[in-house]
Amino acid sequence: MNYLAHAYLSFDQEEVLVGNFIGDFVKGKMIHTFPQRITDGIHLHRAIDKFTDNHPLVKAGQTYLRPKYGRYATVITDIYFDYFLGKNWESYSDLPLDVFVANTFSSIQKYEQLLPERFLGMFEWMRKDNWLIRYSTIAGIKASLTGLSRRTKFESKMDEAHHTLLEREDEFQVIFFAFFEDLETFAREKLIQIQESHGGHQA
């Protein structure tokens, strides 16, 4: 999943949110340098990604994408799902999306001294260009996918993937709603398991 989903699936626990955001930037023994609840968020991030990658509905959605986009189908579905989450935000939260995003950025900034340099470089662009809001529009999805396509080693055609979203938006939205219900249940239960494993359950 992409960043808006990881933020939402931190369930209003600030340090879990921080870990959930930096999960891709923490390698090897680095994980042991963070406070326990941030570590919980890192583990949750990885569990969410693994659950997503192996979910049959996600794989079904990627069958639409693989003929044209190949290995990049997984990246594209992550971006698509943040689009649907942002577009349908009022179905998931009573807090307006712009307020949620502002709170998310504020929470992460509190922990800047602890965060990996590579993450902070990316986070600066995320705040500047307001990625989490941008994901909820087709124009924003186009910009995000075009930016990603410029950074790939091989031709990805991701700069064209917003067209596929427009062509198959109804199918992908059905997949998203069904999948995200499963994912939210999984993530909530997984976080409880992670926190109970060291006596830190809060929910």
C-alpha positions in Angstrom: 0.0 0.0 0.0 1.0 3.6 -0.4 1.5 6.4 2.2 -2.1 7.5 2.7 -3.2 4.0 3.5 -0.3 3.4 5.8 -1.2 6.6 7.7 -4.8 5.6 8.0 -3.9 2.1 9.1 -1.9 3.4 12.0 -5.1 3.8 13.9 -4.4 7.2 15.5 -1.3 6.0 17.3 1.4 8.6 16.6 4.6 6.5 17.0 3.0 3.6 15.1 2.3 6.2 12.3 6.0 7.2 12.3 7.2 3.6 12.0 4.5 2.8 9.4 5.8 5.7 7.3 9.5 4.8 7.4 9.2 1.0 7.0 10.7 1.0 3.5 13.7 3.0 4.7 14.7 0.9 7.7 17.2 -1.9 6.9 18.8 -4.6 9.0 19.9 -3.8 12.5 18.7 -0.2 12.1 15.3 -1.3 13.4 16.8 -1.7 16.9 17.6 2.0 17.1 14.0 3.1 17.4 11.6 3.3 20.4 9.4 0.2 20.7 6.2 1.8 19.4 8.0 3.1 16.3 9.4 -0.4 15.8 5.8 -1.7 16.1 4.8 0.6 13.2 7.7 -0.7 11.1 6.6 -4.3 11.7 3.0 -3.3 10.9 4.2 -1.6 7.6 5.9 -4.8 6.5 2.9 -7.0 7.5 0.6 -4.7 5.5 2.8 -4.9 2.4 3.0 -8.6 2.6 -0.7 -9.1 3.1 -1.4 -6.7 0.1 1.1 -8.4 -2.2 -0.5 -11.8 -1.6 -4.2 -10.9 -1.5 -6.1 -12.6 -4.4 -8.1 -9.5 -5.1 -5.0 -7.4 -5.5 -3.5 -10.1 -7.8 -6.8 -10.0 -9.8 -6.5 -6.3 -10.3 -2.9 -6.6 -11.4 -3.9 -9.0 -14.2 -5.4 -5.9 -15.9 -2.0 -4.2 -15.7 0.7 -6.8 -16.2 0.4 -7.1 -20.0 1.4 -3.4 -20.4 3.3 -2.5 -17.2 4.9 -5.8 -16.3 6.7 -5.7 -12.9 5.5 -2.2 -12.2 1.9 -3.5 -11.8 2.4 -3.8 -8.0 3.5 -0.1 -7.7 0.6 1.0 -9.8 -2.0 -0.8 -7.8 -0.6 0.8 -4.6 -1.0 4.2 -6.1 -4.5 3.4 -7.4 -5.6 2.2 -3.9 -4.5 5.5 -2.4 -6.6 7.3 -5.1 -9.7 5.3 -4.1 -9.0 5.8 -0.4 -8.6 9.6 -0.8 -11.6 9.8 -3.2 -13.8 8.0 -0.7 -12.3 9.3 2.5 -15.6 10.3 4.1 -16.5 6.6 4.1 -13.5 5.8 6.3 -13.0 8.8 8.6 -15.0 11.6 10.2 -11.9 13.8 10.0 -11.6 15.8 6.8 -8.8 14.6 4.6 -6.9 17.8 4.7 -7.0 17.9 8.5 -5.9 14.2 8.7 -3.0 14.9 6.3 -1.9 18.0 8.3 -2.0 16.0 11.5 0.0 13.2 9.9 2.7 15.6 8.7 2.8 17.3 12.1 3.2 14.0 13.9 6.1 12.9 11.7 7.9 16.2 12.0 8.0 15.7 15.8 10.3 12.7 15.3 12.6 14.2 12.6 15.7 13.7 14.8 15.2 9.9 14.8 14.3 9.4 11.1 16.6 8.0 8.3 18.1 10.7 6.1 16.8 9.0 2.9 13.3 9.2 4.3 13.6 12.8 5.3 14.6 13.8 1.8 11.5 12.1 0.4 9.3 13.5 3.1 10.3 17.1 2.3 9.0 16.6 -1.3 5.9 14.8 0.1 5.0 17.9 2.2 6.0 20.4 -0.4 3.9 18.8 -3.2 1.2 17.6 -0.8 1.3 14.0 -2.1 -1.4 12.6 0.3 -4.0 15.1 -0.9 -2.8 14.8 -4.5 -3.4 11.1 -4.6 -7.2 11.6 -4.5 -7.4 13.1 -8.0 -6.7 11.8 -11.4 -4.3 14.7 -12.1 -2.4 13.9 -8.9 -2.2 10.2 -9.8 -0.9 11.2 -13.3 1.8 13.4 -11.7 2.8 10.7 -9.2 3.1 8.0 -11.7 4.9 10.2 -14.2 7.4 11.1 -11.5 7.9 7.4 -10.6 8.4 6.5 -14.3 11.3 8.9 -14.6 13.1 7.1 -11.8 12.8 3.6 -13.0 15.8 1.7 -14.5 13.7 0.2 -17.3 10.8 1.5 -19.4 7.8 1.3 -17.2 5.1 3.2 -19.1 3.8 4.3 -15.6 3.3 7.8 -17.1 0.4 6.2 -19.0 -1.2 4.3 -16.1 -3.7 7.0 -15.3 -5.4 6.2 -18.6 -5.8 2.6 -17.5 -7.3 3.8 -14.3 -9.9 5.9 -16.2 -10.7 3.0 -18.5 -11.2 0.5 -15.7 -12.1 2.7 -12.7 -15.3 0.9 -11.9 -13.5 -2.5 -11.8 -10.7 -1.2 -9.7 -13.0 0.5 -7.3 -15.0 -2.7 -6.6 -11.6 -4.5 -6.0 -10.5 -1.7 -3.7 -13.6 -1.6 -1.5 -13.6 -5.4 -1.0 -9.8 -5.6 -0.5 -9.5 -2.7 1.9 -12.1 -4.1 4.2 -10.0 -7.2 4.5 -6.8 -5.1 4.9 -8.2 -2.9 7.7 -9.4 -5.9 9.7 -6.0 -7.6 9.2 -4.0 -4.5 10.1 -6.0 -3.8 13.3 -5.6 -7.4 14.5 -1.9 -7.5 13.5 -1.1 -4.4 15.4 -2.8 -5.8 18.5 -0.7 -9.0 18.1 2.5 -7.0 17.7 1.9 -4.9 20.7 0.7 -7.8 22.9 3.9 -9.6 22.1 5.8 -7.2 24.3 3.0 -6.1 26.6 2.3 -2.8 24.8 -1.3 -3.2 23.6 -3.2 0.1 23.6 -6.5 -0.6 21.7 
